[in-house]
Amino acid sequence: MSEFGGMEELLGDFLMESTDLLSDVDNKLVELEKRPEDKALLNDIFRGFHTIKGGAGFLNVIPMVNLCHRTENLFDKLRNGEMHITSEVMDVILDATGIVRDMFSTLGQGLMPGDADARVLAALDAALAGQPVTAEAPAEPAPAAPAPAAAPTPAGNGPDWNQLYQAVAPASAAPAAAPAAAPAAAAPAPAAQPPAVAKPAPKPAPAKTGGGPAASGPQENTIRIDTVRLDMVLNLSGEIGLTKNRLTTLRTEILQGNRDTNTLRSLDEAISQLDLLVGDLQNAVMKTRMQPIGRLFQKYPRLARDLARQLGKEVELVLSGEETELDKTMIEDLNDPLVHLVRNAVDHGIESPEERIAAGKKPQALVQLTAEQVGDHILIEITDDGKGMNPDALRRKAIEKGLIDQETANTLDEKQCLQLIFLPGFSTKDQISSVSGRGVGMDVVRTNIQKLNGRIDISSAAGEGTRISISLPLTLAILPVLVVRACNQPFAVPLAMVREIITIDGSAIQEVSGKPTIVVRDEILPLKTLASLLSWEPTQKPYFGVLMQSAEKSFILAIDSFVGRDDVVIKPLQNIRPKGVAGATLSGDGSVVLVLDMEDLLASSESNNTQARTTDMIAT
């Protein structure tokens, strides 16, 4: 039950505006620490905090008003030159803004927050009195808990295709060649639950620093849209209505027997017009979901500052491309991966000031977070000028931790060695700390990026720094796919993974370590048939191969034929989610086409016998 009866709408407006204001205040505080003499910057911070206090006072949130008032008094002394900014004073101020953010989280649940941490209030009072500040160093914000992986299928060996086809197609549509073992593996399972969402971390105890800007909370269910974009949607809707009326008139004429050349030409023109208008409307609606990525980036300067101070390092985080737009849902899902990457850059990548000076570098390190649109994708890069990574050292560390064997390690090139940091359990730290060392960071990053149909790549030079690149589609609402056929069934694979289509010549297939491969332009690529990945018996010899590139490997997917490229809207399957299936869509003729999750499908175990039978069949 809300404690703000009748004022929920005002409370929502206050939280939306004040959350943005507080993020802006946090960033400007980090800048103020670098430029303590910038009075204009200090005045901007004061005004932002005063606005938050005014809104809290209107809603009668007394604990927040009291905290903001004390902090304002500190800003006032700084403005008047009665105090000077030090790292200790800035720690206390950022502690106060962190608690204000925690109070926002409590208000978002319709509850009145309690009084602020007494130690932070005492530290504010001590700073105001000119006494030494004794507040603890800022606690490094805890990363949001990663969303748990989807529950495995009961059989564990592959997708439950029989159950799937019973759900989305008539019984007669199930392929006769489905493996006999599938029904046993597909014992009736409880209805699949929607993908689990990570619960927000519990509110920290008052004795600790507030949640900080990177702490995840409940996802926002509102969005700010430029009225120009809404006007465009409205105009297009009106034009579609006029075209619909025209089609209705033409339909009536045709039903009455009027099928002369002019009527048919008018029908063709009306349909073409409708096609253009629907495409424009689709693009306009997609733009209403686009938000500047700067709303996400603005959380990280304070994160980098607090962590660097905790580790005794000097780091400057530089942002660029904040105006780049991305789908709102993707921005929310990007927060956890970017938190990990910024933390890793500061913790793992950046050396201590003493080490940097000894290496001939400036004591202050530079971390850059950039975003730009490249074609129909967004490219996000995190770059640091730290110590970089040594591929041979990564290889040795992976062997020490038992993640790979010596034989596998000997086959890895430098780029593949860098990809080892994405293995679960891999960490370059020998000792576990509150910041890192458990090996549960980068594998979560890669998994979350792949869930967004994105790719992550890494490049590094020892002594020079590291660059991590993330490529993402502009939106997840519409997915470009390549429609292929296997065992007389259509499937769709993400076009972002497709490099090219080749013909398969049986004489070109060679076995390497017992697995079929094909050499394409001096590159040895493993051959995987779609039928075998689905645990089906191939019904014919595959004639085509799709050269696909996943996050860290390339392979050739053997198929019977392909239909062509298409843009589809993915619909989730109700009460069932077989492994390797992202969802379903409808083709132009109304048939169901399954959209494959290739990363998930490749992760499922394949039987060596099935692969061997496939190799024999292709070679014959």
N, C-alpha and C positions, 0 to 999 in steps of 0.2 A: 504494500500500500504506500503510495507516494506521500511524502510529507509536504508537498507543494501543491495541495489541492487547488485546482483552478488556474495554476500558473505553469503547467507542464510545457505549454508552447513557448512561453517566455524563457523558461529554463533551458529548453532545447536551443533557442536562438542564442542565449547567453553562452552556452557551452561551445557551440559551433564557432562563434566569433572569438571567444576568449581563448580557446585552444590554439587557434591560429596566432592570436596576439602573443600568447605565452611562448610559442615556438620561435616567433620573431624576436621576443625579448631574450630568450636563451642564446640565439645566434649573435645578437648585438652585444650581449655580455661577454661572449668569447672574443669578439672583435675589440671590445673596450679594454680587455686585459692586455691586448697588443698595443692599443693606442689610448692610454689612460688620459691623455690631454685633450681628447676629442670631446668638447663640450656638447656639440650638436648631437653626437651619438648618445651621450648620457641623457640629454633632454628627450630624445626619442624613447629611450628605455623608460624614463620616468613617466612619460605620457601613456605608454602602453600599460604599465603596471597600474597607473591611476585609473585607466579605463576598466581594467579588471576589477579593481577595488570598488568602483562605482556600481558596476553590475552586481557584484556580490552584495553590496549594501542594499540595493533595490530589492533583491530576493531575500534579504535578511539572513544571509549566511555569515553570522558574526565571527566564527573562528577564522574564516578566510579574510574578512575585513581586518581583524586584529593583526594577522600575519602580514598582510599587504601594507598596513599602516606602518608597522615597525620597519619593514623593508624600504618603504618610501622615505622615512626619516633618514635612513642610511644614504639613500640616493641624494637627498637634499644636502646632507653634509658634504658629500662628494662634489656636488655641483658648486657649493659655496667655497670650496677649497679648504674646508675645515678638516678633511681627511684625505688620504691618498690611497689609491687602489693598490693592494698587495694580493698575492696569490691566496693568502689566508682569508682576507676579507671577501675575495671573490668566491672562495669555497663556501662561506656562510651564505652569501647571496644565492648561489646556485642550489644550496641545500633548501633554501626557502622556496625557490621556484619549483623544485622537485616536489615539495610537500603540497604546493598549490596544485600541481598536476595530479597528485594523488586525490586531492579534494575534488577535482573535476571528475575523476573516476567514480568517487562515491556519489556525487550529485547525479551522474549519469544513471545511477541505479535508483534514483528518486529518494535518496536518503540524505540526511543532514550530516556533514562530516564532523568529526570530533575536533577537539583542540589540537593545535600544532604541537609537535615534539617540543617538550620543555627545554631540552638541551639546545635546540636550534634557536628558540626564543631567547634563551640566556646568552647564546653566542651573539645574537643580534644586539642585545642590550649591552654586552661587553664592548662590541665594536663601536656602538654609539657613544659609550662613555670613554672611548679612547684607550681601553684596557686591552691587554693581549688576548687574541682570539684563541680559544681552546677547543673549538669544534673539531671533531674528527675529520680526517681527510675524506673527500667525497668518495662514497662507495660506488664502485663501478656498476653501471646499470646491468641487471641480469638480462640475458637474451630471452626472447619469448620461447616457450617450449615448442619444438617442432610438432607439426601435426602427425599423429601416429599413422603408420602405413596401413593401407587397406588390409583387411583380414584375408588370409590366404584361402584359396579354394579348398574344399574338403579333401580332394584327391591329392593335391599338392603337385601332380605331374603335369597339369595343363588345364586349358579351359574346359568348362563343362558345356560343350557345344550342343549336346542333345537337349539339355534343359533350356538352353538359350533359344533353340529353334522352336521348342514347344511354346515359349513365351512370345516370340515375335512373328512366327509364321505358322501356317497350317501344318499338321502332322506329316502330310505328304511331302512337304518341302524339305524335310530333313534329309541330308545326303545318305544314300544307301551305303556309301563306302566308309561311313563313320566307324571308328574302331569299336570292336565288340566289347572291349573292357570299359568303354565310357559309361554305360548305364550303371555298372557296379560302382564306379567312382562317383557317379552323380546321384547318390542317395539323396532323398529330399532333404534340402537344407533349409534352415530358417530363413525367412525373408531377409535379404541384404539390407543393412542399414545404410542411410546416407553417409557419404564420406565423413569421417570424424573430423571435427574442428578442434584445434588446440584451445583448451580453456584458458582464460586469462590467469596469469599468475596471481596468487592471493595477495591482497594488499599488505605491503611490508609493515612490520611493527613500527609504531611511532618512534622508537629509539633509533631507527635507521634512516638513512637518507631516502628522500622520495624517489618514486619510480623512475624518474629521468625520462628524457625524450624518446628513448628507444623502446621503452616498455610497451608491450602490446596490450591493447584493450579490446573491448568489443568492437566489431567492425561497424563503421558508420552505415546507416541505411538511408542517408540523404545525400544529395549531390547538388552542387551549384552549377547552373547552366546559364550561359550567355543568352539573353533574350533574342538576340539576332538569330541564334541557331534554332530556338523554338519557333520564331516567325517563319523560318525556312521550312520547318517540318509542317507547320500549319498551311502554308501556301501550297506545298506539294500535295498534302492531303486533299485540299480543295480541287486541285487539278486532276487528281486521280478520281475524285467523285464525278467530275465532268466527263472524263473518259469512260467511266463505268456507265453513265447515262447514255453515251453514244453507243457503247457496245450493246446495251439493252435494246435500244432502238433498232440496231442492225439485226440483232437476233430475232426480233419480232418480224422484221421484213423477210428474213430468210425462211422462218417458219411459215410465213404466208405464201411462200413459193417464189419470192422475188430474189432470184439468184443470178442476175445479170452481171456483166463485167464490172460496172461501176460500184455495185453493192459489195462484191467480193473485194475490190480494191480498197474500198472504204473500210471494210473489216480488217484487212491486212494492215492498213495505216493506223487504225485504232489500236490494234494489238501491239504494233511496234511502239506507238506512243506510250501505251501502258507499260511496256517493258522498260523504256527509258525512265519513266516517272518512278516506277517501283525501285529501280536501281538508284536513282537520285535520293529517294526517300530512305532507302536502306543506308546509304552513306550519311545522310543528314542525321538519322537516328543514332548511328554509330558515333558521330561527333558529339552528340549530347552526353555520351558516356566518357568522353576523353577529358582527362584532367592533367594539368601540368605536373610533371614529376618533381618539380621543386617543392611541392607540399610534402613529399617524402624525404627529399634531400635535406630539408631544413632541420631535420631531427639529429643529423649526424655530427655537426661541428661540436656540439656539447659532448656527445658520446666520445669523440676522439680526444677532446680536451681533458675530460675526467679520467679516461683510461691512461692517457699519457702522463698525467700528473701522478696517478697511482703508481705507475711503473718507473717514475723518475726520468721520463723522456721528454724531449721537446719536439712537438709535432704541429704542423699547420695543415689543416684540411682545406683544400681549395675546391669549390664547386663550380661547375659550368654546365650549360645546357639545361638549366632548371625550367625553361619555358617549353621544353620538349613534352609533347602530350602522349599519354598512354591510357589505355582502358582503366577505369577506376578500380575494377576488381583485381586487375593485375598489379596495380600500384600497392594495394593492400597486401597482396600475397608476396610482393617483393621485399617487404620490410625485413623479415627474418633473415633471408639470404644476405641482404646488404649489411645488416648489423654484423653478421658473422665475418663478412669480408673486410669491413672497416676495422673491426676488432683484430682480425688476423694481421692486417697491414701494420697496425700500431704495435701489436704484441710480438708477432713473429718476424715481420719484415724490417721494422725499424730498429737500428742499433741504439745503444745508449749514447749520450753526448760524448763521452770519453772515447768510445769506439769510433764514432764518426770523425772526431778530430784526428785520431791516430791514423785513420784511413784517408785523411786529406779532404774530408767533407765538412760542410757547415754543421754546427752542432744541432741546428733545428732542421728536422726532416720535413719533407714535403709529400703529402698524400693527396692525390687528385681523384675526384669522383666526377665523371663526365657522362653526359647523355646526348645522343643525337639520333635523328631519324635517317636511316639509310635504306632507300627504297621503301618496301612495305614492312620493314623491320625497325626496331629500336635497338641501338647499340649502346650499352652501358659499360664503362671501363673504370676499374679501380687500379690506379698506378701509384707505386711508391718508389722512392730513390734509396731504398734500404740495402740490405746485404745480399738480396737475391737468393736464389736456390741453386745448389750444386746437384745436377742429375745423378752423379755417382753416389753422393751422400744419401740421396733419397732412396736409391736402389738398395744400398746397404741397410738403411733403416727398415725398409719393408721386409728384407730377409730376416733381420734380427727379430722383428715382431711376428714372424711366421705368416705374413700376409701373402707372400709369394715364395716359390722355391728358387733355388739357384739356377736351374735350367731355364725357367721362365724369365728370370732376371737377365740372363745373358742375351735373350732375344730382344730386349727393349732398347729402342733408340732414345735419344735425349728427350724428345717430346713426350714419348710414352712414360718415361721416368717422371716427368713433371706431373703427369696425370695420376701418379700413385698417391698424391695427397688427397685424392677423392675417395680412396678406399676406406671403408668403415674400420675404425680402430687405429688408423694411421695418425701419428703425431710426431713432430720433430722435437718435441720437448721430452726430456728424460724425467723431469719431475712434474707432478701434477700440482697446479696452483688453482686459486679461485678464478683465474682468467682462462687458463687453457691447459692442455696436456692430456686430456682424456680421449682425444681422437674421435669426437662426435660432432665436429663442426662442418668440415668441408664436404663430407658425404651427404649431410643434410642439405647443404647448399645446392649440390648437384641434383639431388632428388627433387627439391622444390622447383628448381629451374626447369627440369624436364617435365614436371607436371604442368608448367605453363607453355609447353611445346617450344621451349627455348633451348639454346645451346650455350655451353660455357667452355671457354678455352683459356689457356694459361701460357704465358711466355716469361722467361726469367733469364737474367744473366748474373752470375756470381759477382758480387761487389757493386753492381749497378742498380739493381732493383727488380721489381716484378710487376707484370701487367696481367690483370684478369679481365677478360672480355665476355660479356653476356649479350647474346643476340635473342631478341624476343619479337614475336608477332605483335602488330599494333593492337589487336583485339583477339579474344578467344571466342567471341560470339559467332564469327564466321571463319571457317577453317578451309583454306585451299587444300585440295586433296588430289591424288591420282587414283582413279578407280581401276582396279585390276580384277582379274577373274582367276579362281583356282577351284578345281573340282566342281565346275559349273555354277559357282556361287560368286557374286560380286563382293568385293571388299574395297575399302578406301584406306589409303595410307597417307600420312601428312606429307604434303608437297615439300615442306621445308627440309625434309630428310632426303629428298630425291636429287641425285646429281645428274643422272642420265639413264637412258634405256638402251640396252644392248641385246643382240641376239645371242642365243646360247648354242654353241657348237660342241657336241659331245666329245670331239677329239681334243678340244682345248681344256677339258677338265683334268686336273691332276690331283693326286692325293698327297697331302702333306700331313704327317703324323696321323694318318688314318682318316683325315677329313677332306672333303672335296674343296678344291680351290680353282680359281681362274686368274690368269695373269692379264691385267688391263693396264697398258702403257707402263710396263715394267713394275707394276704394283701387284703383289700377290694378295688376292682378296678371297676370304672364305665364301663358299656358296651355301646358301640356306634356302630350301624350298618352302614356300608358304604352306603347302600341304603338310609338310612334316612339322612345321611350327604349330600347326593346328591339331597335330596328332591324327591326321587323316591319311588314308591310303591314296597315293596319287592315282588319278584316273587316266592320265596321259603324260606323254613326255613334255616337260616345260620347254617352250620355244623362246621365251623372252626372260631377260633378267633386268631387274631394277637396281642400279648401283646406288646404294643408300649410305648416308653418312650420319651416324648417331653422335652422341656427345664426345666419345673418345675412340671410336673405331668405325671402319668402313666395311661393308659386306655387299654381296650380291643376293638379292631376293629373287628366286626363280618362280615364275608365274606361268600360267597357261596362255593368257592374253591380257591385253589392257583395253579399257574402254576410252579413257581420256581424262583430261583435267576438269575439275569442277570446284565450285565454292559451295560448301554445305553448312547447314546449321545442325549442330550435334544435339540430339535429344537423348537424355539419359534413359536407360532401360529400367522399367519399374520392377522392383522386388528381386532383381537379379543383376549381378555384375561379374560375368566370367572374367577370368584373368586374361589380359591381353586385349580387352575390348573397352574403348573409351566411350562408346555410345552407338547410336544408330541414326541414320538419316534416310530420306526417301529419294529415290531416283526420279527422273522425269517421267517414267512409265508407272510410277507408284509403287515399285517394289522396294523392299527393305534392303538397305546396304549397311553393313556393319563397318564402323570406323575403328580401325585397329590402333591400339596403343603399342607401338613397336618396341619401345624400351621394356615395357612390362612383358610383352610376348617373348622377347629374347631372353629375359631373365628366367623364364620358366624352363624347367629341365627338359632336355631332349634325350630320347633314347638313342643309343649308338646304333641299335639294330635298325630303327626307322631311318636314320641318316644313311646307313649303309645300303638299305634297300633303295633309297632315293638315288644314291650315287650309281648303283648298278643300273637303274632304270634309265637315268639320263645318258649313261655311257653307251647303252645298247642302241 
